[in-house]
Amino acid sequence: MSFRKRGEVLGGPGANRVPTLGTAPGRLPYRRTPGADELGNMTDRMGGLSMREAHGQTDSTAATQAPQIDASHPGVRPSPATSQLTTSTGCQDLDKLLGHMGLPLGQTLLIQEQSATDFSSVLTKLFAAQGAVHNRADGSSAFSKGNTHLVALTLNQSFAKELPGVYQGSKKDVKRSKVSNTESKITVQNTLESATSSQIAPRDLKIAWRYGLNDKSKNVAPSNSDIDLENYPNYAHQFDITSRLVPAPTSAELTLISPTQPLPAVLTQLQSVFQKYPKKIIRIVLPNLLHPVMYPPSYSQLSEVISLLHGIRSIVKQNAERAVLMSTISTDLYSQTGGQVITTVENLFDSVIDLEPFPQEMSQFLSRVYKSQPNKIQHGLVHVLKLPLLSDRGEMHVMRSEYAFKNGKKKFEIEPWGIPIDDTEVQDSKSTPETLAEEHSHTRVSLDF
């Protein structure tokens, strides 16, 4: 048994010990000197970090230097589910289906389609048109600075000319707006009409008061959609698919990137857009993703697909405060791969919506049922596979065959799905001889007591 002095430090002489603040007098903390191998590993881990970052002295102002979107942006509103900033997809029904009244900033949306139809392309055009309208919401021209920029990864050079215009209303509404605009102008005729109307104004007001025609006190409680329109009048618009956006977006509003370029060139051009427009919302569109007509044959390999989508996704996440992405893909093109490509693509997106057009038999059935009401004919089912942010929290949001979509002349609609009843079949079944015999046997009543 050995004894040591009270002031002597355990573990050897104190020459190799470094004192630190907060230690008791006469006690020095133990610090082992790292070896050469450990120093090499530390330098490898610190890689490209600066000396201040290596010692944990990161600059706190780096995060604050990131560009922030102005709160007065016409195309941004908080999500009612998570309070995260959200922008409209151009289709109000799709905004509601996503659970946020739009697509949250920093999130990606994938629209799948199961057949050879091309309904999903309508949604991409609505998405791009909504961004162009947001950019012009302040009444400025297309050549001004604006607040939103579009990026489309496509070979279609006429993509800007195919965007739909804002719905102006029915023909009667258009005529009324023209009449109101002409009446608002100051002319000699308008002043004479206003003078003559002022002479009979007391009598008209008396009649209106007597019958309650001008009573504004009987207000009905506004719905949620009315509140949204009042608070965010330029957030979401209804578009007329049969019309075109005039003027079409120019190079100042839309950047076209060819997918036939090498992958580093595509990612470099996309990153340069964010650097060129540091204070704008960037809306990225990937129409017909991995289509053989637009993409080179190398993207048939799963490794190339992962590199492309992972690179674009990383750029969106780096600029999550002002970037959104929508993409469409046809699942029938990759049905022979056993679903491996489609499953990988779904995993790289934050939200996935699946469109399943009706077969020919169902379309004929709906046409027969809604023969007198063609506006009610749906074109397919909408399946929700994953919702942005909500699915990441562990909530189950898989909804199949609960909604149906229809591509009308004026807008793309999504509504609850229910199989209608064919009245003609019901009448035919009631008029058969067997049913008449059964009804006669049921109505026969014995009067014997």
C-alpha positions as CSV (number, residue, x, y, z in Angstrom):
1,M,0.0,0.0,0.0
2,S,1.5,3.3,-1.1
3,F,0.9,6.8,0.2
4,R,1.0,10.1,-1.6
5,K,1.2,13.7,-0.3
6,R,-2.0,15.7,-0.1
7,G,-0.9,18.3,-2.8
8,E,0.5,15.7,-5.2
9,V,-1.7,15.1,-8.3
10,L,-2.7,11.6,-9.1
11,G,-1.6,10.1,-12.5
12,G,1.9,11.5,-12.7
13,P,3.6,14.8,-12.7
14,G,1.5,17.9,-13.4
15,A,3.8,19.2,-16.2
16,N,1.7,17.6,-18.9
17,R,-1.6,18.9,-17.5
18,V,-3.3,22.1,-18.7
19,P,-5.3,23.9,-16.0
20,T,-8.8,25.2,-16.9
21,L,-11.2,27.6,-15.3
22,G,-13.6,26.4,-12.7
23,T,-11.4,23.7,-11.2
24,A,-10.7,23.3,-7.5
25,P,-7.4,24.6,-6.3
26,G,-4.7,22.0,-6.5
27,R,-6.8,19.8,-8.9
28,L,-6.1,19.8,-12.6
29,P,-8.4,18.0,-15.1
30,Y,-7.0,15.1,-17.1
31,R,-6.6,15.8,-20.8
32,R,-5.0,13.1,-23.0
33,T,-2.9,14.3,-25.9
34,P,-4.3,12.9,-29.2
35,G,-2.1,10.7,-31.3
36,A,-1.0,11.2,-34.9
37,D,-3.7,8.9,-36.2
38,E,-6.4,10.7,-34.3
39,L,-5.2,14.1,-35.6
40,G,-5.4,12.8,-39.1
41,N,-9.0,11.6,-38.7
42,M,-9.9,15.0,-37.1
43,T,-8.5,16.9,-40.1
44,D,-10.4,14.6,-42.5
45,R,-13.6,15.2,-40.7
46,M,-13.2,18.9,-40.7
47,G,-12.5,18.8,-44.4
48,G,-13.5,22.1,-46.0
49,L,-14.4,23.8,-42.7
50,S,-12.7,27.0,-41.7
51,M,-10.7,27.4,-38.5
52,R,-13.5,29.2,-36.7
53,E,-16.0,26.5,-37.8
54,A,-13.6,23.7,-36.7
55,H,-13.4,25.1,-33.2
56,G,-17.2,25.6,-33.1
57,Q,-17.1,29.4,-33.6
58,T,-19.5,29.5,-36.5
59,D,-20.8,32.9,-37.7
60,S,-24.3,33.3,-36.4
61,T,-25.0,35.9,-39.1
62,A,-24.7,33.3,-41.9
63,A,-28.3,32.1,-41.3
64,T,-29.6,35.6,-41.1
65,Q,-28.0,36.5,-44.5
66,A,-30.3,34.1,-46.3
67,P,-32.9,36.0,-48.3
68,Q,-36.3,36.1,-46.7
69,I,-39.6,36.4,-48.6
70,D,-41.5,39.6,-48.0
71,A,-44.6,39.1,-45.9
72,S,-46.6,41.2,-48.4
73,H,-45.9,38.8,-51.2
74,P,-49.3,38.2,-52.9
75,G,-48.8,34.5,-53.5
76,V,-47.9,33.5,-49.9
77,R,-50.1,32.8,-46.9
78,P,-49.7,30.7,-43.7
79,S,-50.9,27.1,-43.8
80,P,-53.9,26.5,-41.6
81,A,-52.4,23.1,-40.6
82,T,-48.8,24.0,-39.7
83,S,-48.6,27.8,-40.1
84,Q,-45.8,27.4,-42.6
85,L,-45.7,29.7,-45.6
86,T,-47.6,28.2,-48.5
87,T,-48.2,29.1,-52.1
88,S,-51.1,28.1,-54.4
89,T,-50.7,25.4,-57.0
90,G,-53.1,27.1,-59.4
91,C,-55.9,24.7,-58.7
92,Q,-58.0,25.6,-55.7
93,D,-59.3,22.0,-55.3
94,L,-55.8,20.6,-55.3
95,D,-54.8,23.3,-52.7
96,K,-57.5,22.0,-50.3
97,L,-56.6,18.3,-51.0
98,L,-53.0,19.0,-49.9
99,G,-54.2,20.0,-46.5
100,H,-52.4,23.4,-46.4
101,M,-54.5,25.4,-48.9
102,G,-51.5,25.1,-51.2
103,L,-48.0,23.7,-51.4
104,P,-45.7,24.8,-48.5
105,L,-42.5,26.5,-49.4
106,G,-39.5,24.1,-49.6
107,Q,-41.8,21.1,-50.5
108,T,-42.1,19.0,-53.7
109,L,-45.2,17.6,-55.3
110,L,-45.4,14.6,-57.7
111,I,-48.5,14.1,-59.9
112,Q,-48.7,10.5,-61.3
113,E,-50.9,9.3,-64.1
114,Q,-51.7,5.7,-64.8
115,S,-52.7,5.7,-68.4
116,A,-51.7,7.2,-71.7
117,T,-53.8,10.3,-71.1
118,D,-52.3,13.6,-70.3
119,F,-54.5,15.2,-67.6
120,S,-51.5,15.9,-65.4
121,S,-50.1,18.4,-67.9
122,V,-53.1,20.7,-67.1
123,L,-52.0,20.9,-63.5
124,T,-48.4,21.8,-64.5
125,K,-49.6,24.6,-66.7
126,L,-51.9,25.9,-64.0
127,F,-49.0,25.8,-61.6
128,A,-46.8,27.9,-63.9
129,A,-49.6,30.3,-64.8
130,Q,-50.3,31.0,-61.1
131,G,-46.7,32.0,-60.7
132,A,-46.8,34.3,-63.6
133,V,-50.0,36.0,-62.2
134,H,-48.3,36.4,-58.8
135,N,-45.4,38.1,-60.5
136,R,-47.8,40.6,-62.1
137,A,-50.1,41.0,-59.1
138,D,-48.9,44.5,-58.3
139,G,-50.1,45.7,-61.7
140,S,-46.7,46.0,-63.2
141,S,-45.7,44.7,-66.6
142,A,-44.0,41.4,-67.4
143,F,-40.7,43.2,-67.8
144,S,-40.5,44.6,-64.2
145,K,-38.6,43.1,-61.4
146,G,-41.6,41.1,-60.0
147,N,-41.6,38.7,-57.1
148,T,-41.8,35.2,-58.7
149,H,-39.7,33.4,-61.3
150,L,-40.6,30.2,-63.2
151,V,-38.2,27.4,-64.1
152,A,-39.3,24.6,-66.5
153,L,-37.2,21.5,-67.2
154,T,-38.5,20.7,-70.7
155,L,-37.7,20.7,-74.4
156,N,-41.0,22.4,-75.3
157,Q,-39.9,25.9,-76.4
158,S,-43.5,27.1,-76.6
159,F,-44.3,26.2,-73.0
160,A,-44.8,29.8,-72.1
161,K,-47.4,30.3,-74.9
162,E,-49.5,27.3,-73.7
163,L,-50.2,28.7,-70.2
164,P,-53.9,29.4,-69.5
165,G,-55.3,32.8,-68.8
166,V,-57.2,34.0,-65.8
167,Y,-61.0,33.3,-65.9
168,Q,-62.8,36.5,-66.6
169,G,-66.3,35.1,-66.0
170,S,-69.2,34.2,-68.3
171,K,-70.1,36.2,-71.4
172,K,-72.7,38.1,-69.4
173,D,-70.1,39.0,-66.7
174,V,-67.7,40.2,-69.4
175,K,-70.3,42.4,-70.9
176,R,-71.3,43.8,-67.5
177,S,-67.7,44.6,-66.7
178,K,-67.3,46.4,-70.0
179,V,-70.4,48.4,-69.3
180,S,-69.3,49.3,-65.8
181,N,-65.9,50.4,-67.1
182,T,-67.5,52.6,-69.7
183,E,-69.9,54.1,-67.1
184,S,-67.0,54.8,-64.8
185,K,-65.4,57.1,-67.4
186,I,-66.3,60.8,-67.0
187,T,-68.3,61.9,-70.1
188,V,-71.0,64.4,-70.8
189,Q,-73.6,61.7,-71.1
190,N,-72.6,60.1,-67.8
191,T,-72.8,63.4,-66.0
192,L,-76.3,64.1,-67.4
193,E,-77.5,60.7,-66.4
194,S,-76.1,61.1,-62.9
195,A,-77.8,64.5,-62.6
196,T,-81.2,63.1,-63.7
197,S,-80.9,60.1,-61.4
198,S,-80.1,62.4,-58.4
199,Q,-83.5,64.1,-58.8
200,I,-85.4,60.8,-58.2
201,A,-82.9,59.5,-55.8
202,P,-84.9,60.3,-52.6
203,R,-88.0,58.4,-53.9
204,D,-85.9,55.4,-54.9
205,L,-84.2,55.4,-51.5
206,K,-87.5,55.6,-49.8
207,I,-88.8,52.6,-51.7
208,A,-85.6,50.6,-51.1
209,W,-85.8,51.4,-47.4
210,R,-89.5,50.4,-47.2
211,Y,-88.9,47.0,-48.8
212,G,-85.5,46.4,-47.3
213,L,-83.7,46.3,-50.6
214,N,-80.7,48.2,-49.4
215,D,-80.4,46.7,-45.9
216,K,-76.8,45.6,-45.4
217,S,-77.3,44.8,-41.7
218,K,-78.5,41.3,-42.6
219,N,-75.1,39.9,-43.3
220,V,-74.5,36.2,-43.6
221,A,-71.5,34.7,-41.8
222,P,-68.8,34.4,-44.4
223,S,-67.3,31.0,-45.2
224,N,-63.7,30.1,-45.0
225,S,-63.2,30.6,-48.7
226,D,-64.7,34.1,-48.5
227,I,-62.3,34.9,-45.6
228,D,-59.4,33.7,-47.7
229,L,-60.4,35.8,-50.6
230,E,-60.7,38.9,-48.4
231,N,-57.4,38.5,-46.7
232,Y,-55.5,37.1,-49.6
233,P,-57.2,38.4,-52.8
234,N,-54.3,37.6,-55.1
235,Y,-53.3,34.2,-53.6
236,A,-55.3,31.8,-55.8
237,H,-56.9,32.4,-59.2
238,Q,-59.3,30.5,-61.4
239,F,-57.9,29.9,-64.9
240,D,-59.7,29.4,-68.2
241,I,-58.1,26.4,-69.8
242,T,-59.5,27.4,-73.2
243,S,-57.8,30.8,-73.1
244,R,-54.1,31.8,-73.1
245,L,-52.2,34.1,-70.7
246,V,-51.5,37.4,-72.4
247,P,-48.8,38.5,-72.5
248,A,-47.0,35.2,-72.4
249,P,-44.1,35.0,-69.9
250,T,-40.8,36.2,-71.2
251,S,-37.2,35.2,-70.3
252,A,-37.4,37.7,-67.4
253,E,-40.2,35.5,-65.9
254,L,-39.4,32.0,-67.2
255,T,-36.2,30.0,-67.5
256,L,-36.2,26.9,-69.8
257,I,-33.6,24.2,-69.0
258,S,-33.1,21.4,-71.5
259,P,-33.0,17.9,-69.8
260,T,-30.8,16.6,-72.6
261,Q,-27.8,18.3,-71.2
262,P,-25.4,16.6,-68.8
263,L,-26.6,16.4,-65.3
264,P,-23.9,18.8,-63.9
265,A,-25.0,21.5,-66.4
266,V,-28.7,21.1,-65.5
267,L,-27.9,21.5,-61.8
268,T,-25.6,24.4,-62.4
269,Q,-28.2,26.3,-64.4
270,L,-30.9,25.7,-61.8
271,Q,-28.6,26.9,-59.0
272,S,-27.7,30.0,-61.0
273,V,-31.4,30.9,-61.2
274,F,-31.5,31.1,-57.4
275,Q,-28.4,33.2,-57.4
276,K,-29.7,35.6,-60.0
277,Y,-33.1,36.1,-58.3
278,P,-32.2,36.1,-54.6
279,K,-35.5,37.7,-53.3
280,K,-38.0,35.9,-55.5
281,I,-40.0,32.7,-55.1
282,I,-38.8,30.1,-57.6
283,R,-41.5,27.8,-58.9
284,I,-39.9,24.7,-60.6
285,V,-41.9,22.6,-63.0
286,L,-40.8,19.2,-64.3
287,P,-43.5,18.2,-66.9
288,N,-43.4,14.6,-68.2
289,L,-40.5,13.5,-65.9
290,L,-38.3,10.8,-67.4
291,H,-40.3,10.7,-70.7
292,P,-38.2,9.0,-73.4
293,V,-39.0,11.8,-75.9
294,M,-37.5,14.5,-73.6
295,Y,-34.9,12.7,-71.6
296,P,-31.8,10.9,-73.0
297,P,-31.6,7.1,-72.8
298,S,-29.1,7.2,-69.9
299,Y,-32.0,8.1,-67.5
300,S,-33.5,4.7,-68.0
301,Q,-30.9,3.6,-65.4
302,L,-32.0,3.9,-61.8
303,S,-28.7,5.4,-60.8
304,E,-29.1,8.4,-63.2
305,V,-32.7,8.9,-62.0
306,I,-31.6,9.1,-58.4
307,S,-28.7,11.5,-59.2
308,L,-31.1,13.8,-61.1
309,L,-33.9,13.9,-58.5
310,H,-31.5,14.0,-55.5
311,G,-29.6,16.9,-57.0
312,I,-32.8,19.0,-57.7
313,R,-34.2,18.1,-54.3
314,S,-31.0,19.2,-52.6
315,I,-31.2,22.6,-54.3
316,V,-34.8,23.0,-53.3
317,K,-34.1,22.2,-49.7
318,Q,-31.1,24.6,-49.6
319,N,-33.5,27.3,-50.7
320,A,-36.5,26.0,-48.7
321,E,-37.6,29.5,-47.7
322,R,-38.5,30.4,-51.3
323,A,-38.7,27.3,-53.6
324,V,-41.5,24.9,-54.6
325,L,-41.5,22.1,-57.2
326,M,-44.2,20.3,-59.1
327,S,-43.5,17.3,-61.4
328,T,-45.6,14.9,-63.4
329,I,-44.8,11.3,-64.5
330,S,-46.6,8.5,-66.4
331,T,-46.5,5.3,-64.4
332,D,-47.3,3.2,-67.5
333,L,-43.8,4.0,-69.0
334,Y,-42.1,2.1,-66.2
335,S,-44.7,-0.6,-65.5
336,Q,-42.3,-3.3,-66.8
337,T,-39.6,-2.5,-64.3
338,G,-41.6,-4.0,-61.4
339,G,-42.4,-0.6,-59.9
340,Q,-38.8,0.0,-58.8
341,V,-38.3,3.3,-60.6
342,I,-41.7,4.6,-59.6
343,T,-41.2,3.7,-55.9
344,T,-37.8,5.4,-55.9
345,V,-39.2,8.5,-57.5
346,E,-42.1,8.6,-54.9
347,N,-39.6,8.4,-52.1
348,L,-37.7,11.4,-53.3
349,F,-40.8,13.7,-53.3
350,D,-42.6,15.2,-50.3
351,S,-46.1,14.6,-51.6
352,V,-47.6,12.3,-54.2
353,I,-51.0,12.5,-55.9
354,D,-52.1,9.7,-58.3
355,L,-54.5,10.2,-61.1
356,E,-56.4,7.1,-62.4
357,P,-58.5,7.9,-65.5
358,F,-61.7,5.9,-65.8
359,P,-61.8,3.0,-68.3
360,Q,-64.0,3.2,-71.4
361,E,-66.9,1.3,-69.7
362,M,-67.1,3.7,-66.8
363,S,-66.8,6.7,-69.0
364,Q,-69.7,5.5,-71.1
365,F,-71.8,4.8,-68.0
366,L,-71.2,8.3,-66.7
367,S,-72.1,9.8,-70.1
368,R,-75.4,7.9,-70.0
369,V,-76.2,8.9,-66.5
370,Y,-75.3,12.5,-66.9
371,K,-76.7,12.9,-70.4
372,S,-78.7,16.0,-69.5
373,Q,-75.9,17.3,-67.2
374,P,-72.6,16.9,-69.1
375,N,-70.8,19.2,-66.6
376,K,-71.0,16.5,-63.9
377,I,-69.1,13.9,-65.8
378,Q,-65.9,12.9,-64.0
379,H,-62.8,11.7,-65.9
380,G,-61.1,9.6,-63.2
381,L,-60.1,9.0,-59.6
382,V,-57.7,10.8,-57.4
383,H,-55.6,8.8,-55.0
384,V,-53.6,10.6,-52.2
385,L,-50.4,8.7,-51.4
386,K,-48.5,11.2,-49.4
387,L,-49.1,14.8,-48.2
388,P,-46.4,17.4,-47.6
389,L,-45.2,17.8,-44.0
390,L,-48.2,15.9,-42.6
391,S,-47.0,12.5,-43.8
392,D,-43.6,13.1,-42.3
393,R,-45.1,13.4,-38.9
394,G,-46.3,9.8,-39.0
395,E,-49.9,10.6,-39.8
396,M,-51.6,8.3,-42.3
397,H,-52.9,10.3,-45.2
398,V,-53.3,7.5,-47.8
399,M,-56.8,8.0,-49.4
400,R,-57.8,5.9,-52.4
401,S,-60.9,6.2,-54.5
402,E,-62.3,8.9,-52.3
403,Y,-62.0,11.7,-54.8
404,A,-62.6,12.1,-58.5
405,F,-61.3,14.7,-61.0
406,K,-62.8,16.3,-64.1
407,N,-61.2,18.5,-66.7
408,G,-63.8,21.0,-67.7
409,K,-63.7,23.7,-70.2
410,K,-63.0,26.3,-67.7
411,K,-61.1,24.6,-64.8
412,F,-59.7,21.4,-63.4
413,E,-61.9,20.2,-60.5
414,I,-61.5,17.6,-57.7
415,E,-64.6,16.5,-55.8
416,P,-65.7,13.6,-53.6
417,W,-66.4,10.4,-55.6
418,G,-69.6,8.4,-55.6
419,I,-71.0,6.0,-58.2
420,P,-74.3,7.5,-59.5
421,I,-77.5,5.6,-60.0
422,D,-78.7,4.9,-63.5
423,D,-82.4,5.7,-63.6
424,T,-83.0,4.0,-66.9
425,E,-81.8,0.7,-65.5
426,V,-84.0,1.0,-62.5
427,Q,-87.1,1.7,-64.6
428,D,-86.3,-1.2,-67.0
429,S,-85.9,-3.6,-64.0
430,K,-89.3,-2.5,-62.6
431,S,-91.1,-3.0,-66.0
432,T,-90.0,-6.6,-66.5
433,P,-92.8,-9.3,-66.4
434,E,-91.1,-11.0,-63.4
435,T,-91.1,-7.8,-61.3
436,L,-94.8,-7.1,-62.3
437,A,-95.8,-10.6,-61.2
438,E,-94.0,-10.2,-57.9
439,E,-95.7,-6.9,-57.3
440,H,-99.1,-8.4,-58.1
441,S,-98.5,-11.3,-55.7
442,H,-97.4,-8.9,-53.0
443,T,-100.4,-6.6,-53.4
444,R,-103.0,-9.5,-53.4
445,V,-104.8,-9.4,-50.0
446,S,-107.2,-12.0,-48.8
447,L,-110.5,-10.6,-47.6
448,D,-111.8,-13.8,-46.0
449,F,-112.3,-13.6,-42.2
